[in-house]
Amino acid sequence: MNLDLAACLLTETAAPFFAKLGFYPIAHDEAPVAILATRQAASLCPASAILMARRLPE
């Protein structure tokens, strides 16, 4: 799935909450490069954090 028009987030504890809002978990290697380059994804969030995405309206 193309995630260019998606909102992405990292969470350790709130995945069920965000799933109710339409977010779904994705593998880290599926994330856009711009997301992986953020400080949060690169170093601040632990590797165990769940990466989630939600398509945005076009």
FIKE-535519 format. One record per atom (N, C-alpha, C, O): residue number from 1; atom name; x, y negated, z negated; residue in three letters. Coordinates in steps of 0.001 Angstrom, whole numbers, padded with zeros to 6 digits. Each point is the difference from the previous one (the first is absolute). Example, Ala and Ser with C-alpha at 12.3 -4.5 7.8 and 13.67 -1.06 7.14 Angstrom:
FIKE-535519
+-----+-------+---------+---------+---------+---------+
| num | atomo |       X |       Y |       Z | residuo |
+-----+-------+---------+---------+---------+---------+
|   1 |     N |  013190 |  005690 | -007800 |     ala |
|   1 |    CA | -000890 | -001190 |  000000 |     ala |
|   1 |     C |  000900 | -001200 |  000000 |     ala |
|   1 |     O |  001036 |  000019 | -000665 |     ala |
|   2 |     N | -001386 | -001069 |  001385 |     ser |
|   2 |    CA |  000820 | -001190 | -000060 |     ser |
|   2 |     C | -000770 | -001090 | -000730 |     ser |
|   2 |     O |  000509 | -001108 | -000169 |     ser |
+-----+-------+---------+---------+---------+---------+
END
This chain:
FIKE-535519
+-----+-------+---------+---------+---------+---------+
| num | atomo |       X |       Y |       Z | residuo |
+-----+-------+---------+---------+---------+---------+
|   1 |     N |  000846 |  001190 |  000000 |     met |
|   1 |    CA | -000846 | -001190 |  000000 |     met |
|   1 |     C |  000882 | -001240 |  000000 |     met |
|   1 |     O |  000996 | -000059 | -000721 |     met |
|   2 |     N | -001358 | -000922 |  001521 |     asn |
|   2 |    CA |  000725 | -001261 |  000068 |     asn |
|   2 |     C | -000360 | -000839 | -001231 |     asn |
|   2 |     O | -001167 | -000317 | -000228 |     asn |
|   3 |     N |  002171 | -000031 | -000546 |     leu |
|   3 |    CA | -000241 | -000765 | -001226 |     leu |
|   3 |     C |  000379 | -001463 |  000155 |     leu |
|   3 |     O |  000174 | -000699 | -000999 |     leu |
|   4 |     N | -000042 |  000218 |  002241 |     asp |
|   4 |    CA |  000357 | -001398 |  000210 |     asp |
|   4 |     C | -001063 | -000944 | -000557 |     asp |
|   4 |     O |  000327 | -001090 | -000468 |     asp |
|   5 |     N | -001589 |  001495 |  000514 |     leu |
|   5 |    CA | -001088 | -000809 | -000548 |     leu |
|   5 |     C | -000551 |  000662 | -001251 |     leu |
|   5 |     O | -001180 |  000343 | -000074 |     leu |
|   6 |     N |  002061 | -000169 | -000909 |     ala |
|   6 |    CA | -000405 |  000664 | -001233 |     ala |
|   6 |     C |  000543 | -000752 | -001197 |     ala |
|   6 |     O |  001049 | -000641 |  000060 |     ala |
|   7 |     N | -001792 |  000740 | -001144 |     ala |
|   7 |    CA |  000491 | -000474 | -001290 |     ala |
|   7 |     C |  000631 |  001208 | -000676 |     ala |
|   7 |     O | -000590 |  001080 | -000021 |     ala |
|   8 |     N |  001776 | -001255 | -000525 |     cys |
|   8 |    CA |  000696 |  001094 | -000676 |     cys |
|   8 |     C |  000296 | -000398 | -001439 |     cys |
|   8 |     O |  000172 | -001178 | -000313 |     cys |
|   9 |     N | -000115 |  002182 | -000555 |     leu |
|   9 |    CA |  000332 | -000253 | -001396 |     leu |
|   9 |     C |  000710 |  001204 | -000581 |     leu |
|   9 |     O | -000096 |  001111 |  000522 |     leu |
|  10 |     N |  000800 | -001343 | -001598 |     leu |
|  10 |    CA |  000647 |  001058 | -000770 |     leu |
|  10 |     C | -000610 | -000009 | -001391 |     leu |
|  10 |     O | -000193 | -001063 | -000590 |     leu |
|  11 |     N | -000110 |  002242 |  000064 |     thr |
|  11 |    CA | -000566 |  000092 | -001337 |     thr |
|  11 |     C |  000473 |  001277 | -000683 |     thr |
|  11 |     O |  000227 |  001021 |  000647 |     thr |
|  12 |     N | -000087 | -001099 | -001950 |     glu |
|  12 |    CA |  000323 |  001186 | -000790 |     glu |
|  12 |     C | -001239 |  000552 | -000698 |     glu |
|  12 |     O | -000078 |  001196 | -000281 |     glu |
|  13 |     N | -000879 | -002061 |  000003 |     thr |
|  13 |    CA | -001118 |  000426 | -000848 |     thr |
|  13 |     C | -001382 | -000316 |  000551 |     thr |
|  13 |     O | -000989 |  000517 | -000520 |     thr |
|  14 |     N |  000884 | -001338 |  001541 |     ala |
|  14 |    CA | -001317 | -000493 |  000424 |     ala |
|  14 |     C | -000481 |  000581 |  001332 |     ala |
|  14 |     O | -000885 | -000580 |  000631 |     ala |
|  15 |     N |  001441 |  001701 | -000192 |     ala |
|  15 |    CA | -000414 |  000580 |  001277 |     ala |
|  15 |     C | -001503 |  000280 |  000061 |     ala |
|  15 |     O | -000618 | -000295 |  001023 |     ala |
|  16 |     N |  000004 |  000849 | -002071 |     pro |
|  16 |    CA | -001451 |  000240 |  000071 |     pro |
|  16 |     C | -000806 | -001295 |  000178 |     pro |
|  16 |     O | -000996 | -000016 |  000725 |     pro |
|  17 |     N |  001418 | -001048 | -001373 |     phe |
|  17 |    CA | -000683 | -001287 |  000137 |     phe |
|  17 |     C |  000087 | -000490 |  001442 |     phe |
|  17 |     O | -001011 | -000381 |  000590 |     phe |
|  18 |     N |  002218 |  000390 | -000020 |     phe |
|  18 |    CA |  000171 | -000497 |  001357 |     phe |
|  18 |     C | -000656 |  000912 |  001034 |     phe |
|  18 |     O | -000441 | -000476 |  001046 |     phe |
|  19 |     N |  000370 |  001768 | -001321 |     ala |
|  19 |    CA | -000699 |  000920 |  000909 |     ala |
|  19 |     C | -001477 | -000386 |  000108 |     ala |
|  19 |     O | -000589 |  000117 |  001074 |     ala |
|  20 |     N | -000007 | -000569 | -002160 |     lys |
|  20 |    CA | -001400 | -000442 |  000021 |     lys |
|  20 |     C | -000180 | -001248 |  000860 |     lys |
|  20 |     O | -001109 | -000295 |  000447 |     lys |
|  21 |     N |  002183 | -000428 | -000220 |     leu |
|  21 |    CA | -000035 | -001211 |  000828 |     leu |
|  21 |     C |  000384 |  000278 |  001451 |     leu |
|  21 |     O |  000130 | -000926 |  000801 |     leu |
|  22 |     N |  000050 |  002197 | -000468 |     gly |
|  22 |    CA |  000290 |  000362 |  001380 |     gly |
|  22 |     C |  001457 |  000260 |  000324 |     gly |
|  22 |     O |  000332 |  000269 |  001155 |     gly |
|  23 |     N |  000548 | -000342 | -002146 |     phe |
|  23 |    CA |  001414 |  000302 |  000221 |     phe |
|  23 |     C |  000199 |  001512 | -000023 |     phe |
|  23 |     O | -000728 |  000718 | -000685 |     phe |
|  24 |     N |  001713 | -000243 |  001431 |     tyr |
|  24 |    CA |  000307 |  001424 |  000025 |     tyr |
|  24 |     C |  001511 |  000159 | -000088 |     tyr |
|  24 |     O |  000742 | -000853 |  000486 |     tyr |
|  25 |     N | -000282 |  001935 | -001099 |     pro |
|  25 |    CA |  001448 |  000195 | -000130 |     pro |
|  25 |     C |  000642 |  000320 |  001344 |     pro |
|  25 |     O | -000583 |  000686 |  000840 |     pro |
|  26 |     N |  001784 | -001194 | -000659 |     ile |
|  26 |    CA |  000785 |  000306 |  001196 |     ile |
|  26 |     C |  001413 |  000372 | -000441 |     ile |
|  26 |     O |  000449 | -000387 | -001079 |     ile |
|  27 |     N |  000234 |  001130 |  001917 |     ala |
|  27 |    CA |  001396 |  000344 | -000270 |     ala |
|  27 |     C |  000865 | -001244 |  000176 |     ala |
|  27 |     O | -000282 | -000850 |  000844 |     ala |
|  28 |     N |  001316 |  000756 | -001634 |     his |
|  28 |    CA |  000878 | -001171 |  000088 |     his |
|  28 |     C |  000592 | -000152 |  001398 |     his |
|  28 |     O |  000215 | -001122 |  000458 |     his |
|  29 |     N |  000049 |  002227 |  000220 |     asp |
|  29 |    CA |  000587 | -000105 |  001337 |     asp |
|  29 |     C | -001006 | -000432 |  001062 |     asp |
|  29 |     O |  000380 | -000233 |  001147 |     asp |
|  30 |     N | -001668 |  000120 | -001514 |     glu |
|  30 |    CA | -001026 | -000502 |  000919 |     glu |
|  30 |     C | -000206 | -001507 | -000141 |     glu |
|  30 |     O | -000687 | -000609 |  000820 |     glu |
|  31 |     N |  001272 |  000007 | -001845 |     ala |
|  31 |    CA | -000211 | -001422 | -000266 |     ala |
|  31 |     C |  000726 | -000862 |  001023 |     ala |
|  31 |     O |  001061 |  000375 |  000498 |     ala |
|  32 |     N | -001639 | -001533 | -000186 |     pro |
|  32 |    CA |  000706 | -000939 |  000884 |     pro |
|  32 |     C |  001356 | -000402 | -000604 |     pro |
|  32 |     O |  000146 | -000096 | -001218 |     pro |
|  33 |     N |  000815 | -000130 |  002074 |     val |
|  33 |    CA |  001341 | -000385 | -000448 |     val |
|  33 |     C | -000058 | -001240 | -000887 |     val |
|  33 |     O |  000748 | -000104 | -000972 |     val |
|  34 |     N | -001625 | -000827 |  001299 |     ala |
|  34 |    CA | -000108 | -001234 | -000791 |     ala |
|  34 |     C | -000406 |  000299 | -001445 |     ala |
|  34 |     O |  000430 | -000699 | -000917 |     ala |
|  35 |     N | -001237 |  001710 |  000711 |     ile |
|  35 |    CA | -000405 |  000376 | -001364 |     ile |
|  35 |     C |  001175 |  000646 | -000727 |     ile |
|  35 |     O |  000280 | -000334 | -001151 |     ile |
|  36 |     N |  000399 |  001248 |  001812 |     leu |
|  36 |    CA |  001127 |  000695 | -000627 |     leu |
|  36 |     C |  001148 | -000949 | -000326 |     leu |
|  36 |     O |  000818 |  000297 | -000871 |     leu |
|  37 |     N | -000748 | -001430 |  001558 |     ala |
|  37 |    CA |  001079 | -000961 | -000221 |     ala |
|  37 |     C | -000271 | -000935 | -001183 |     ala |
|  37 |     O |  000890 | -000754 | -000394 |     ala |
|  38 |     N | -002096 |  000787 | -000179 |     thr |
|  38 |    CA | -000295 | -000878 | -001133 |     thr |
|  38 |     C |  000779 |  000435 | -001229 |     thr |
|  38 |     O |  000392 |  001161 | -000113 |     thr |
|  39 |     N | -000167 | -002088 | -000807 |     arg |
|  39 |    CA |  000707 |  000327 | -001242 |     arg |
|  39 |     C | -000750 |  001065 | -000782 |     arg |
|  39 |     O |  000607 |  000881 | -000610 |     arg |
|  40 |     N | -001928 | -000968 |  000633 |     gln |
|  40 |    CA | -000801 |  000970 | -000745 |     gln |
|  40 |     C |  000243 |  001416 |  000519 |     gln |
|  40 |     O |  000264 |  000912 | -000784 |     gln |
|  41 |     N | -000352 | -000728 |  002089 |     ala |
|  41 |    CA |  000165 |  001330 |  000585 |     ala |
|  41 |     C |  001456 |  000465 | -000058 |     ala |
|  41 |     O |  000269 |  001188 | -000183 |     ala |
|  42 |     N |  000659 | -002119 |  000338 |     ala |
|  42 |    CA |  001411 |  000368 |  000074 |     ala |
|  42 |     C |  000619 |  000277 | -001361 |     ala |
|  42 |     O |  000885 |  000849 | -000111 |     ala |
|  43 |     N | -001340 | -001563 | -000947 |     ser |
|  43 |    CA |  000706 |  000188 | -001273 |     ser |
|  43 |     C | -000842 | -000188 | -001261 |     ser |
|  43 |     O |  000305 |  000617 | -001021 |     ser |
|  44 |     N | -001336 | -001434 |  001053 |     leu |
|  44 |    CA | -000727 | -000287 | -001234 |     leu |
|  44 |     C | -000951 |  001116 | -000423 |     leu |
|  44 |     O | -000107 |  000306 | -001188 |     leu |
|  45 |     N | -000575 |  000296 |  002139 |     cys |
|  45 |    CA | -000934 |  001083 | -000322 |     cys |
|  45 |     C |  000746 |  001329 |  000028 |     cys |
|  45 |     O |  000854 |  000214 |  000860 |     cys |
|  46 |     N | -001171 |  000676 | -001795 |     pro |
|  46 |    CA |  000679 |  001297 |  000006 |     pro |
|  46 |     C | -000407 |  000834 |  001218 |     pro |
|  46 |     O | -001038 | -000246 |  000614 |     pro |
|  47 |     N |  001854 |  001216 | -000282 |     ala |
|  47 |    CA | -000276 |  000880 |  001138 |     ala |
|  47 |     C | -001307 |  000761 | -000189 |     ala |
|  47 |     O | -000603 |  000454 |  000972 |     ala |
|  48 |     N |  000168 | -000314 | -002215 |     ser |
|  48 |    CA | -001247 |  000723 | -000279 |     ser |
|  48 |     C | -001249 | -000833 |  000277 |     ser |
|  48 |     O | -001109 |  000532 | -000043 |     ser |
|  49 |     N |  001265 | -001832 |  000329 |     ala |
|  49 |    CA | -001151 | -000854 |  000285 |     ala |
|  49 |     C | -000700 |  000479 |  001272 |     ala |
|  49 |     O |  000649 |  000387 |  000972 |     ala |
|  50 |     N | -001968 | -000421 | -000994 |     ile |
|  50 |    CA | -000802 |  000427 |  001139 |     ile |
|  50 |     C | -000156 | -001181 |  000953 |     ile |
|  50 |     O | -000390 | -001093 | -000411 |     ile |
|  51 |     N |  000693 |  001317 |  001663 |     leu |
|  51 |    CA | -000177 | -001015 |  001031 |     leu |
|  51 |     C | -001383 |  000196 |  000600 |     leu |
|  51 |     O | -000351 |  001104 |  000416 |     leu |
|  52 |     N | -000429 | -002169 | -000371 |     met |
|  52 |    CA | -001362 |  000076 |  000515 |     met |
|  52 |     C | -000200 | -001068 |  001051 |     met |
|  52 |     O |  000667 | -001035 | -000010 |     met |
|  53 |     N | -001605 |  001297 |  000930 |     ala |
|  53 |    CA | -000281 | -000943 |  001079 |     ala |
|  53 |     C | -001503 | -000065 |  000240 |     ala |
|  53 |     O | -000751 |  000914 | -000342 |     ala |
|  54 |     N |  000343 | -002024 |  000941 |     arg |
|  54 |    CA | -001396 | -000184 |  000411 |     arg |
|  54 |     C |  000017 | -000835 |  001269 |     arg |
|  54 |     O |  000591 | -001079 |  000037 |     arg |
|  55 |     N | -001245 |  001585 |  001006 |     arg |
|  55 |    CA | -000088 | -000746 |  001254 |     arg |
|  55 |     C | -000752 | -001302 | -000224 |     arg |
|  55 |     O | -000986 | -000044 | -000735 |     arg |
|  56 |     N |  001464 | -001013 |  001376 |     leu |
|  56 |    CA | -000668 | -001296 | -000049 |     leu |
|  56 |     C | -000842 | -000167 |  001263 |     leu |
|  56 |     O |  000326 |  000562 |  001046 |     leu |
|  57 |     N | -001393 | -001324 | -001143 |     pro |
|  57 |    CA | -000792 | -000247 |  001207 |     pro |
|  57 |     C |  000836 | -000736 |  001040 |     pro |
|  57 |     O |  000826 | -000848 | -000336 |     pro |
|  58 |     N | -001048 |  001176 |  001571 |     glu |
|  58 |    CA |  000772 | -000642 |  001076 |     glu |
|  58 |     C | -000538 | -001340 |  000365 |     glu |
|  58 |     O |  000541 | -000663 |  000885 |     glu |
+-----+-------+---------+---------+---------+---------+
END
